[in-house]
Amino acid sequence: MTTTIRQATAADAESVADVFIAARATMTYLPALHSDAETRVFIGRLVEEEETWVAERNGEVVGLAVIDGGWLEHLYVHPSRFGTGTGTKLFQHVAAEHPRGFQLWVFQQNVAGRRFYERLGCALVRMTDGANNEEHLPDAVYVWPGS
């Protein structure tokens, strides 16, 4: 069984939303701002309008990455795939598709996420108090400088 990365299609929206919801549920510090139904509408729009990649294993979507205008907007892996290399594979695919580099936001409390990005060569460039994000939680900007 191997994990493959491919571009998402509209038919993937529900599965992508399932992964997004499950992964964010493990981030217990996040406030509940949207219902699952609202999140599914949001994800459906992302899949249709943004460059969205999925990690697939045995025909099942197990991860997602969304990039828009030089920003890695989302990278989530289903909790059942944490620690398996799925996130790394997604990141590496996005990096190969965007060799000039990109930026991303990560919550400061997401210590595992921050270590993940740092391990993959991203550099911390700014920390904020979270006043400008929807969750109002301190966050950080990282840059992957490209190859």
C-alpha positions as CSV (number, residue, x, y, z in Angstrom):
1,M,0.0,0.0,0.0
2,T,1.5,3.3,-1.1
3,T,0.3,6.8,-0.6
4,T,-0.1,8.8,-3.8
5,I,-0.5,12.5,-4.3
6,R,-2.9,13.8,-7.0
7,Q,-4.8,17.0,-7.7
8,A,-8.2,17.0,-6.1
9,T,-11.4,17.0,-8.1
10,A,-14.9,18.3,-7.1
11,A,-15.8,14.6,-6.3
12,D,-13.2,14.7,-3.5
13,A,-14.7,17.6,-1.7
14,E,-16.6,15.5,0.9
15,S,-13.5,13.3,1.7
16,V,-11.3,16.4,1.9
17,A,-13.7,18.0,4.3
18,D,-13.7,14.8,6.4
19,V,-9.9,14.9,6.7
20,F,-9.9,18.6,7.5
21,I,-12.6,18.3,10.2
22,A,-10.9,15.2,11.8
23,A,-7.4,16.8,11.8
24,R,-8.7,20.1,13.3
25,A,-10.6,18.2,16.0
26,T,-7.2,17.1,17.4
27,M,-6.2,20.8,17.7
28,T,-8.1,21.2,21.0
29,Y,-7.0,24.8,21.5
30,L,-9.0,25.9,18.5
31,P,-12.3,27.6,19.2
32,A,-15.4,26.1,17.5
33,L,-16.2,28.9,15.1
34,H,-18.0,27.0,12.3
35,S,-20.3,24.0,12.0
36,D,-19.3,21.0,10.1
37,A,-21.8,22.0,7.4
38,E,-20.2,25.4,7.1
39,T,-16.8,23.8,6.9
40,R,-17.9,21.5,4.2
41,V,-19.1,24.4,2.1
42,F,-15.8,26.2,2.7
43,I,-13.8,23.1,1.7
44,G,-16.0,22.5,-1.4
45,R,-15.1,26.1,-2.5
46,L,-11.4,25.5,-1.9
47,V,-11.4,22.3,-3.9
48,E,-13.1,24.0,-6.8
49,E,-11.2,27.3,-6.8
50,E,-7.7,26.7,-5.3
51,E,-4.8,24.4,-6.1
52,T,-5.7,21.5,-3.9
53,W,-3.7,18.3,-3.6
54,V,-4.8,15.1,-1.9
55,A,-2.9,12.2,-0.4
56,E,-4.7,9.0,-1.3
57,R,-4.2,5.5,0.2
58,N,-6.2,2.5,-1.0
59,G,-8.6,4.8,-2.8
60,E,-9.2,6.9,0.4
61,V,-8.3,10.6,0.8
62,V,-6.0,10.8,3.9
63,G,-4.5,14.2,3.5
64,L,-4.8,17.6,1.8
65,A,-2.7,20.6,0.8
66,V,-4.1,23.8,-0.6
67,I,-1.8,26.5,-2.1
68,D,-2.9,29.9,-3.3
69,G,-0.8,32.8,-4.5
70,G,2.5,31.7,-2.9
71,W,0.8,30.7,0.4
72,L,0.4,27.1,1.6
73,E,-3.1,27.8,3.0
74,H,-3.8,24.3,4.4
75,L,-1.9,21.1,5.0
76,Y,-3.8,18.5,7.0
77,V,-3.5,14.8,7.4
78,H,-6.2,12.4,8.9
79,P,-5.3,11.6,12.5
80,S,-5.0,7.9,11.5
81,R,-2.0,8.9,9.3
82,F,-0.2,11.1,11.8
83,G,3.5,10.2,12.0
84,T,3.4,8.0,8.8
85,G,5.1,10.4,6.4
86,T,1.9,11.4,4.7
87,G,2.3,15.1,5.6
88,T,5.9,15.0,4.5
89,K,4.9,13.5,1.2
90,L,2.3,16.2,0.6
91,F,4.7,19.0,1.6
92,Q,7.4,17.7,-0.7
93,H,4.9,17.5,-3.6
94,V,3.8,21.1,-3.1
95,A,7.5,22.1,-2.8
96,A,8.2,20.4,-6.1
97,E,5.3,22.1,-7.7
98,H,6.4,25.5,-6.3
99,P,10.2,25.4,-6.4
100,R,10.4,29.2,-6.0
101,G,9.1,28.8,-2.4
102,F,6.0,29.8,-0.5
103,Q,4.9,31.0,2.9
104,L,2.5,29.6,5.5
105,W,0.8,30.4,8.7
106,V,0.8,28.0,11.7
107,F,-0.7,28.6,15.2
108,Q,2.1,29.1,17.8
109,Q,0.4,26.4,20.0
110,N,0.8,23.9,17.1
111,V,4.2,22.8,18.4
112,A,4.1,19.5,16.3
113,G,3.2,21.5,13.2
114,R,6.0,24.0,13.8
115,R,8.6,21.2,14.3
116,F,7.3,19.6,11.1
117,Y,7.8,22.7,9.0
118,E,11.1,23.5,10.6
119,R,12.3,19.9,9.9
120,L,11.4,20.4,6.2
121,G,13.5,23.5,5.9
122,C,11.0,26.2,6.6
123,A,12.2,29.3,8.5
124,L,10.3,31.3,11.1
125,V,10.0,34.9,9.9
126,R,7.3,36.5,12.1
127,M,5.2,35.8,15.1
128,T,1.9,37.6,15.8
129,D,-0.6,38.0,18.6
130,G,-3.4,36.5,16.5
131,A,-5.4,39.7,16.3
132,N,-5.8,39.3,12.5
133,N,-6.8,35.7,12.4
134,E,-10.3,34.4,12.8
135,E,-9.5,32.4,15.9
136,H,-7.6,35.3,17.6
137,L,-4.8,32.9,18.5
138,P,-1.1,33.7,18.3
139,D,0.3,32.5,15.1
140,A,3.6,32.5,13.1
141,V,4.6,32.9,9.5
142,Y,7.1,30.4,8.0
143,V,8.8,30.6,4.7
144,W,9.9,27.6,2.6
145,P,12.6,29.3,0.5
146,G,12.5,27.0,-2.5
147,S,15.1,25.0,-4.1
